[in-house]
Amino acid sequence: MKCIISLGLAALLLTSVGCSRNEVPSQEMEGYSFIRNPKGTSAQEAMAMILGQVNAAQAQEAAAAGEDQYTGLGQVNEDGTVELPRPANTDYLVVADSAAFQHVLEAQDVVSAQPAGSAAPIDFKHEFVVLLIHPPIGAAGATFEDELEAEAADNTVRLVLSSTSKPATALQGVSYGEPKYQVSMYKLAKKGFKRAQVMFAEQEAEAPAVYVPL
């Protein structure tokens, strides 16, 4: 009897630990193609995004070679100073309603704005969408394997974004024709959440929290 009770308590403990994480499932969406940045950023913002990815790749190469320094690329400000974009895993966009999502699609070329037949439908009354965005492969010299982890915290869903880049030299059969933005899309259930908290997997502890209303 004591053995049975002990096993029952252990099972209950494991169950409570698993539930305490409050993981929120996400579904990756296929069938959408983007020629331009879905955020419709300015030329300066787009350049900073591209340079940030280039700097991140150079930092990875330096670390792999055992070097503690690398030469970064930056933008020259009007006062002559050079601003180095902070290397980031990815840029992102959280879309919580159909009008905003339609605006994202309309910012593209007519052909690429039309979702393919395999594109998953979105019910914005009960779901929202997260886009993970990277520069075109021809500009950044890399492709990306994106991941999104989500968990519930009261009325907030915490989104942890991460990605793994691959050097262009490691890719086979890549076409360098018309550049396209590398965009991974996920949809998640709103489940009564009032806001989303956006974080990066390797974000510094003192970085300010970013919240997006849902």
VOTIVO-18823 format. One record per residue (C-alpha): residue number from 1; residue in one letter; chain; x, y, z. Coordinates in Angstrom, 2 decimals. Example, Ala and Ser with C-alpha at 12.3 -4.5 7.8 and 13.67 -1.06 7.14 Angstrom:
2
pt n=1; res=A; chain=A; x=12.30; y=-4.50; z=7.80
pt n=2; res=S; chain=A; x=13.67; y=-1.06; z=7.14
***
This chain:
214
pt n=1; res=M; chain=A; x=0.00; y=0.00; z=0.00
pt n=2; res=K; chain=A; x=2.77; y=2.42; z=0.83
pt n=3; res=C; chain=A; x=4.36; y=1.73; z=-2.53
pt n=4; res=I; chain=A; x=1.12; y=2.52; z=-4.36
pt n=5; res=I; chain=A; x=0.67; y=5.77; z=-2.44
pt n=6; res=S; chain=A; x=4.23; y=6.83; z=-3.21
pt n=7; res=L; chain=A; x=3.79; y=6.16; z=-6.91
pt n=8; res=G; chain=A; x=0.53; y=8.11; z=-6.90
pt n=9; res=L; chain=A; x=2.16; y=11.12; z=-5.26
pt n=10; res=A; chain=A; x=5.04; y=10.99; z=-7.74
pt n=11; res=A; chain=A; x=2.63; y=10.93; z=-10.68
pt n=12; res=L; chain=A; x=0.68; y=13.84; z=-9.21
pt n=13; res=L; chain=A; x=3.89; y=15.82; z=-8.73
pt n=14; res=L; chain=A; x=5.01; y=15.23; z=-12.31
pt n=15; res=T; chain=A; x=1.59; y=16.25; z=-13.58
pt n=16; res=S; chain=A; x=1.63; y=19.49; z=-11.56
pt n=17; res=V; chain=A; x=5.13; y=20.33; z=-12.79
pt n=18; res=G; chain=A; x=4.06; y=19.80; z=-16.39
pt n=19; res=C; chain=A; x=0.94; y=21.91; z=-15.93
pt n=20; res=S; chain=A; x=2.83; y=24.70; z=-14.20
pt n=21; res=R; chain=A; x=4.59; y=25.49; z=-17.45
pt n=22; res=N; chain=A; x=1.19; y=26.28; z=-19.08
pt n=23; res=E; chain=A; x=2.48; y=25.71; z=-22.60
pt n=24; res=V; chain=A; x=0.35; y=27.16; z=-25.41
pt n=25; res=P; chain=A; x=0.42; y=25.17; z=-28.67
pt n=26; res=S; chain=A; x=1.23; y=26.93; z=-31.95
pt n=27; res=Q; chain=A; x=0.70; y=25.85; z=-35.55
pt n=28; res=E; chain=A; x=3.13; y=26.84; z=-38.30
pt n=29; res=M; chain=A; x=1.32; y=28.18; z=-41.36
pt n=30; res=E; chain=A; x=2.27; y=27.42; z=-44.95
pt n=31; res=G; chain=A; x=1.20; y=28.94; z=-48.24
pt n=32; res=Y; chain=A; x=2.18; y=32.60; z=-47.89
pt n=33; res=S; chain=A; x=5.05; y=34.23; z=-49.79
pt n=34; res=F; chain=A; x=6.48; y=37.70; z=-49.20
pt n=35; res=I; chain=A; x=8.53; y=39.71; z=-51.68
pt n=36; res=R; chain=A; x=8.82; y=42.71; z=-49.35
pt n=37; res=N; chain=A; x=9.13; y=43.05; z=-45.61
pt n=38; res=P; chain=A; x=5.66; y=42.30; z=-44.18
pt n=39; res=K; chain=A; x=6.14; y=45.15; z=-41.71
pt n=40; res=G; chain=A; x=6.52; y=47.68; z=-44.52
pt n=41; res=T; chain=A; x=9.54; y=49.23; z=-42.83
pt n=42; res=S; chain=A; x=11.46; y=52.21; z=-44.15
pt n=43; res=A; chain=A; x=14.60; y=51.77; z=-46.25
pt n=44; res=Q; chain=A; x=16.76; y=52.72; z=-43.26
pt n=45; res=E; chain=A; x=15.04; y=50.20; z=-40.99
pt n=46; res=A; chain=A; x=15.33; y=47.50; z=-43.63
pt n=47; res=M; chain=A; x=19.05; y=48.21; z=-44.04
pt n=48; res=A; chain=A; x=19.58; y=48.06; z=-40.28
pt n=49; res=M; chain=A; x=17.81; y=44.72; z=-40.22
pt n=50; res=I; chain=A; x=20.02; y=43.33; z=-43.01
pt n=51; res=L; chain=A; x=23.24; y=44.65; z=-41.44
pt n=52; res=G; chain=A; x=22.20; y=43.20; z=-38.10
pt n=53; res=Q; chain=A; x=21.89; y=39.75; z=-39.65
pt n=54; res=V; chain=A; x=25.26; y=40.11; z=-41.41
pt n=55; res=N; chain=A; x=26.89; y=41.13; z=-38.14
pt n=56; res=A; chain=A; x=25.29; y=38.19; z=-36.37
pt n=57; res=A; chain=A; x=26.70; y=35.80; z=-38.98
pt n=58; res=Q; chain=A; x=30.18; y=37.33; z=-38.62
pt n=59; res=A; chain=A; x=29.97; y=37.05; z=-34.84
pt n=60; res=Q; chain=A; x=29.11; y=33.35; z=-35.15
pt n=61; res=E; chain=A; x=32.03; y=32.76; z=-37.52
pt n=62; res=A; chain=A; x=34.42; y=34.56; z=-35.18
pt n=63; res=A; chain=A; x=33.19; y=32.53; z=-32.19
pt n=64; res=A; chain=A; x=33.60; y=29.28; z=-34.14
pt n=65; res=A; chain=A; x=37.17; y=30.28; z=-35.00
pt n=66; res=G; chain=A; x=37.97; y=31.07; z=-31.36
pt n=67; res=E; chain=A; x=38.24; y=34.82; z=-31.98
pt n=68; res=D; chain=A; x=36.80; y=37.35; z=-29.56
pt n=69; res=Q; chain=A; x=36.49; y=40.19; z=-32.08
pt n=70; res=Y; chain=A; x=34.94; y=40.71; z=-35.50
pt n=71; res=T; chain=A; x=34.42; y=43.62; z=-37.88
pt n=72; res=G; chain=A; x=30.82; y=44.81; z=-37.87
pt n=73; res=L; chain=A; x=28.98; y=46.82; z=-40.52
pt n=74; res=G; chain=A; x=27.01; y=49.91; z=-39.55
pt n=75; res=Q; chain=A; x=25.14; y=52.95; z=-40.83
pt n=76; res=V; chain=A; x=26.66; y=56.42; z=-40.82
pt n=77; res=N; chain=A; x=24.54; y=59.01; z=-39.02
pt n=78; res=E; chain=A; x=24.25; y=62.67; z=-40.02
pt n=79; res=D; chain=A; x=26.76; y=63.67; z=-37.33
pt n=80; res=G; chain=A; x=29.35; y=61.27; z=-38.76
pt n=81; res=T; chain=A; x=29.04; y=58.61; z=-36.09
pt n=82; res=V; chain=A; x=28.54; y=55.00; z=-37.09
pt n=83; res=E; chain=A; x=25.70; y=53.00; z=-35.58
pt n=84; res=L; chain=A; x=26.14; y=49.23; z=-35.45
pt n=85; res=P; chain=A; x=22.79; y=47.41; z=-35.53
pt n=86; res=R; chain=A; x=22.46; y=45.04; z=-32.61
pt n=87; res=P; chain=A; x=22.53; y=41.48; z=-33.95
pt n=88; res=A; chain=A; x=19.12; y=39.95; z=-33.40
pt n=89; res=N; chain=A; x=17.70; y=36.52; z=-34.03
pt n=90; res=T; chain=A; x=14.81; y=37.85; z=-36.06
pt n=91; res=D; chain=A; x=12.37; y=40.65; z=-36.55
pt n=92; res=Y; chain=A; x=8.75; y=39.92; z=-35.73
pt n=93; res=L; chain=A; x=5.14; y=41.00; z=-36.20
pt n=94; res=V; chain=A; x=2.12; y=40.07; z=-34.07
pt n=95; res=V; chain=A; x=-1.22; y=40.34; z=-35.92
pt n=96; res=A; chain=A; x=-4.42; y=40.09; z=-33.88
pt n=97; res=D; chain=A; x=-7.19; y=41.05; z=-36.33
pt n=98; res=S; chain=A; x=-8.19; y=40.39; z=-39.94
pt n=99; res=A; chain=A; x=-7.89; y=44.03; z=-41.06
pt n=100; res=A; chain=A; x=-4.26; y=44.23; z=-39.92
pt n=101; res=F; chain=A; x=-3.48; y=40.91; z=-41.60
pt n=102; res=Q; chain=A; x=-5.08; y=42.05; z=-44.85
pt n=103; res=H; chain=A; x=-2.93; y=45.19; z=-44.68
pt n=104; res=V; chain=A; x=0.15; y=42.96; z=-44.40
pt n=105; res=L; chain=A; x=-0.90; y=41.01; z=-47.50
pt n=106; res=E; chain=A; x=-1.77; y=44.11; z=-49.52
pt n=107; res=A; chain=A; x=1.71; y=45.51; z=-48.94
pt n=108; res=Q; chain=A; x=3.05; y=42.73; z=-51.19
pt n=109; res=D; chain=A; x=2.93; y=42.26; z=-54.94
pt n=110; res=V; chain=A; x=-0.43; y=41.13; z=-56.30
pt n=111; res=V; chain=A; x=0.76; y=37.58; z=-56.96
pt n=112; res=S; chain=A; x=2.51; y=37.03; z=-53.64
pt n=113; res=A; chain=A; x=-0.38; y=38.59; z=-51.72
pt n=114; res=Q; chain=A; x=-2.66; y=35.70; z=-52.65
pt n=115; res=P; chain=A; x=-2.30; y=32.75; z=-50.28
pt n=116; res=A; chain=A; x=-1.82; y=29.38; z=-51.93
pt n=117; res=G; chain=A; x=-4.52; y=26.75; z=-51.70
pt n=118; res=S; chain=A; x=-2.62; y=25.07; z=-48.89
pt n=119; res=A; chain=A; x=-2.68; y=28.19; z=-46.70
pt n=120; res=A; chain=A; x=-4.33; y=27.52; z=-43.35
pt n=121; res=P; chain=A; x=-7.43; y=29.64; z=-42.61
pt n=122; res=I; chain=A; x=-7.30; y=32.07; z=-39.68
pt n=123; res=D; chain=A; x=-10.19; y=32.78; z=-37.32
pt n=124; res=F; chain=A; x=-9.15; y=36.09; z=-35.80
pt n=125; res=K; chain=A; x=-12.00; y=35.98; z=-33.29
pt n=126; res=H; chain=A; x=-10.24; y=33.09; z=-31.59
pt n=127; res=E; chain=A; x=-6.69; y=33.16; z=-33.03
pt n=128; res=F; chain=A; x=-3.77; y=35.50; z=-33.66
pt n=129; res=V; chain=A; x=-0.71; y=35.26; z=-35.89
pt n=130; res=V; chain=A; x=3.01; y=35.73; z=-35.24
pt n=131; res=L; chain=A; x=5.38; y=36.39; z=-38.16
pt n=132; res=L; chain=A; x=9.14; y=35.85; z=-37.82
pt n=133; res=I; chain=A; x=10.88; y=37.91; z=-40.50
pt n=134; res=H; chain=A; x=14.34; y=37.84; z=-42.06
pt n=135; res=P; chain=A; x=15.93; y=39.68; z=-44.99
pt n=136; res=P; chain=A; x=16.07; y=38.00; z=-48.41
pt n=137; res=I; chain=A; x=18.63; y=35.21; z=-48.58
pt n=138; res=G; chain=A; x=20.57; y=37.04; z=-51.31
pt n=139; res=A; chain=A; x=21.07; y=40.05; z=-49.03
pt n=140; res=A; chain=A; x=21.67; y=38.33; z=-45.71
pt n=141; res=G; chain=A; x=23.55; y=35.31; z=-47.06
pt n=142; res=A; chain=A; x=21.68; y=32.91; z=-44.79
pt n=143; res=T; chain=A; x=18.46; y=31.04; z=-44.34
pt n=144; res=F; chain=A; x=16.76; y=30.47; z=-41.00
pt n=145; res=E; chain=A; x=15.08; y=27.73; z=-39.02
pt n=146; res=D; chain=A; x=12.67; y=29.58; z=-36.76
pt n=147; res=E; chain=A; x=11.06; y=28.42; z=-33.55
pt n=148; res=L; chain=A; x=8.34; y=29.88; z=-31.36
pt n=149; res=E; chain=A; x=7.55; y=28.74; z=-27.83
pt n=150; res=A; chain=A; x=4.52; y=30.09; z=-26.01
pt n=151; res=E; chain=A; x=3.24; y=29.79; z=-22.47
pt n=152; res=A; chain=A; x=0.40; y=31.33; z=-20.50
pt n=153; res=A; chain=A; x=0.86; y=33.68; z=-17.55
pt n=154; res=D; chain=A; x=-2.52; y=34.87; z=-16.26
pt n=155; res=N; chain=A; x=-4.04; y=36.99; z=-19.04
pt n=156; res=T; chain=A; x=-0.73; y=37.18; z=-20.95
pt n=157; res=V; chain=A; x=0.76; y=34.77; z=-23.47
pt n=158; res=R; chain=A; x=4.56; y=34.86; z=-23.39
pt n=159; res=L; chain=A; x=6.16; y=34.36; z=-26.83
pt n=160; res=V; chain=A; x=9.81; y=33.26; z=-26.90
pt n=161; res=L; chain=A; x=11.31; y=33.67; z=-30.38
pt n=162; res=S; chain=A; x=14.46; y=31.93; z=-31.59
pt n=163; res=S; chain=A; x=16.12; y=30.98; z=-34.86
pt n=164; res=T; chain=A; x=19.11; y=29.12; z=-36.23
pt n=165; res=S; chain=A; x=20.85; y=30.46; z=-39.32
pt n=166; res=K; chain=A; x=22.65; y=28.52; z=-42.03
pt n=167; res=P; chain=A; x=25.47; y=29.95; z=-44.18
pt n=168; res=A; chain=A; x=24.48; y=30.34; z=-47.81
pt n=169; res=T; chain=A; x=27.51; y=28.23; z=-48.78
pt n=170; res=A; chain=A; x=25.93; y=25.26; z=-47.03
pt n=171; res=L; chain=A; x=22.77; y=25.43; z=-49.13
pt n=172; res=Q; chain=A; x=22.21; y=23.38; z=-52.24
pt n=173; res=G; chain=A; x=20.15; y=24.43; z=-55.23
pt n=174; res=V; chain=A; x=19.36; y=27.90; z=-53.90
pt n=175; res=S; chain=A; x=18.09; y=30.32; z=-56.51
pt n=176; res=Y; chain=A; x=19.37; y=33.88; z=-56.33
pt n=177; res=G; chain=A; x=16.74; y=35.33; z=-58.62
pt n=178; res=E; chain=A; x=14.08; y=37.61; z=-57.25
pt n=179; res=P; chain=A; x=14.80; y=37.98; z=-53.53
pt n=180; res=K; chain=A; x=12.04; y=37.06; z=-51.10
pt n=181; res=Y; chain=A; x=11.80; y=37.76; z=-47.40
pt n=182; res=Q; chain=A; x=12.18; y=34.65; z=-45.27
pt n=183; res=V; chain=A; x=8.99; y=34.60; z=-43.22
pt n=184; res=S; chain=A; x=7.79; y=31.91; z=-40.82
pt n=185; res=M; chain=A; x=4.18; y=32.25; z=-39.66
pt n=186; res=Y; chain=A; x=2.52; y=30.72; z=-36.62
pt n=187; res=K; chain=A; x=-1.06; y=30.93; z=-35.39
pt n=188; res=L; chain=A; x=-2.09; y=30.53; z=-31.76
pt n=189; res=A; chain=A; x=-5.38; y=30.49; z=-29.89
pt n=190; res=K; chain=A; x=-6.25; y=33.73; z=-28.08
pt n=191; res=K; chain=A; x=-7.84; y=31.81; z=-25.18
pt n=192; res=G; chain=A; x=-8.92; y=35.01; z=-23.47
pt n=193; res=F; chain=A; x=-5.41; y=36.50; z=-23.47
pt n=194; res=K; chain=A; x=-5.37; y=40.28; z=-23.26
pt n=195; res=R; chain=A; x=-1.80; y=40.76; z=-24.46
pt n=196; res=A; chain=A; x=1.31; y=39.00; z=-25.75
pt n=197; res=Q; chain=A; x=4.76; y=39.45; z=-24.22
pt n=198; res=V; chain=A; x=7.52; y=39.14; z=-26.83
pt n=199; res=M; chain=A; x=10.93; y=37.82; z=-25.79
pt n=200; res=F; chain=A; x=14.01; y=36.40; z=-27.51
pt n=201; res=A; chain=A; x=15.56; y=33.14; z=-26.39
pt n=202; res=E; chain=A; x=18.90; y=34.82; z=-25.64
pt n=203; res=Q; chain=A; x=17.48; y=38.13; z=-24.45
pt n=204; res=E; chain=A; x=19.41; y=39.96; z=-21.76
pt n=205; res=A; chain=A; x=17.75; y=39.93; z=-18.35
pt n=206; res=E; chain=A; x=17.64; y=43.73; z=-18.08
pt n=207; res=A; chain=A; x=16.04; y=44.20; z=-21.52
pt n=208; res=P; chain=A; x=12.69; y=46.03; z=-21.25
pt n=209; res=A; chain=A; x=9.58; y=43.92; z=-21.70
pt n=210; res=V; chain=A; x=7.65; y=44.29; z=-24.95
pt n=211; res=Y; chain=A; x=3.87; y=43.81; z=-24.85
pt n=212; res=V; chain=A; x=1.41; y=43.67; z=-27.75
pt n=213; res=P; chain=A; x=-2.34; y=43.98; z=-27.12
pt n=214; res=L; chain=A; x=-4.54; y=41.16; z=-28.40
***
